[in-house]
Amino acid sequence: MYAVRKWSVSRAHVLVGIYKKLEGVLSSLDALWLKIGYERVEKPITFIEKNVKGFLFDCKMCGQCSLRDTGMSCPMNCPKELRNGPCGGVRSDGRCEVKPDMRCVWVEAYRGHQLIGEKSSILSVRFPVDYRLKGRSSWLREVRKQRNKYFYIKDK
């Protein structure tokens, strides 16, 4: 899995583009998701998301994906689950202090961020993991957030 994770970060610029397209497709299906019911679609979408992101990014299905913000390097792969940057134990060669055979996910995140080449929010603060969302689809969560944002702006 580690080799695939490294491959994914090295192709962050391509994967971010694919991610944006996927987000557009899922968002365009919002009316369908509403008609069917988000609760019913959650299980099959989560199954697909878990397998795709599990293979490419060793996804832990935290339900609060930040791959686009972290150079396609999942911070949940950090043994300490640090979501806002590296700990003080990153070795001078960029390796993790807990798992010395692994590069720090935040060193990888920065590398992926540079490859993306656009202004991303790698420096923005991410909230701690809400473990109530663990195992749920972050893709559907983003679609719902966009819909709520749209209606909020529209209602002003």
N, C-alpha and C positions, 0 to 999 in steps of 0.2 A: 504494500500500500504506500509506503514512504516514497518509493520511486515514482509512482503515479502522481502523488502529491507534488513532488518536485517538478515533474513534467507539466502539471497544471499551472503552477506558478510561472514557469518559464514561458508559458503561452497565455499569460493573463490578458494581454491586449486582445487576443482573439476570443477568449472565453467571456470577457466582459461584453463584447459585442453580441455574442450568442445569448448571454444572460439577458441583455436589454431586449432582444427580439422575443425571447421566451416570455419576459414580463409583459410585453405588449400583447402577445397572443393570449396569455392568461387574463389580462385585464379586459381585452375585447370580449372575452367569454363571461364576463361578470353577470350579465343578464341571465345567461344560461345557468350559471352557478346559483343565482338567486332563485330561479324557477325550480331547479332540482333540489336546492337546499344545500347550503355549505356543509352542513353536518354529514350529508350523504356523500358528498364529493371528497370530503376530507380523507377518508381511508384510501381510496384508489390513488389520489394525487400524492398523498404521503408515501405510499408504496413506491411510486415512480421516483419521487424526489429522493427518498432514502437510498434507492439503488443507484441512481445517477450520481448524486452528490457523494454518496458513500464511496463509490469507485473512484471518482475524480479527485475528491478533496478529503477523503477519510472523514466524512461528515458525521457528527455526533447527534444530529437532529435536535439541536437545542431549541428550535422554533423561533429563533431570532437571528437569522443569518446575516452575517456582515461581510460576506466574501467580496462584494463589490467595493467595500470600503477598505479592505485589508489586502489588496493585491491578489485576490483569489487564494489566500492562505488562511485557513480556518484557525482562529485563535483558540478554539476549543481543543485543538490538538496539543496545546501547551499543557505539559503535565500539571502545571499549577492553575490552568484555565484562566490565565490572565487575558482580559479582553481589551486592554487599553495600552499595551506596550510591553516591552521586555522587562523582566525582573533584573535585579542587580547581579544575577549569577550567570549572565551570558558570558561565555569565554571569549577571549580575544580573537579566536578564529571563527566566532559566530555560532559555536555549538552550545547546546543546552547543558546546564549544570546537572540536571536530573537525568537526562538521557544523552550522554556524551556522543553517541553515535548519530544523533539527530541535530540538524541545524535548528536554531531557535526559530519558532514560527514567525516571530516579529522581524527577524532578519530577512526571512523569506517574504514576509508581507511587504517590507520596504522595497525589496527587489521587484516584486510583482507590481507594486505601485509605480515604480519608475518605468516599467515596461508599458504600463497602460498609457502613460504619457498625457493624461488629462488630469485636471484638478479633481482629485477624489477627496474623500473625507477621512483619510487615514489618521489625521491629527485630531479629529473630533472625538469627544469622550462618548464611549458606549456605556449604557447602563449595565449593571450586574445582570447575570442570567436570571431570568424568571423561570424557575424550575417547573412551574405549572404548565409552561408551554412545551416542555421537553417531549419529543416524539410527535409533535404536531407539524403541519406543513407551514414553513415560513413563506413559501410561494403564495399560498392562499391568504396568508396574513397580510402580505404586501398588497395584494389586490384589494382586500377589504379596507386597508389603510388608505389606499388611493381613492376608493369610492367615497369613503367618509370625508376625506379631505376635499374632494370635488363638491360634495353636497354642502359641506361647511362653508366653502367659499361662495357657492351659489346662493346660499340662504342669507348671506350678509347684506 
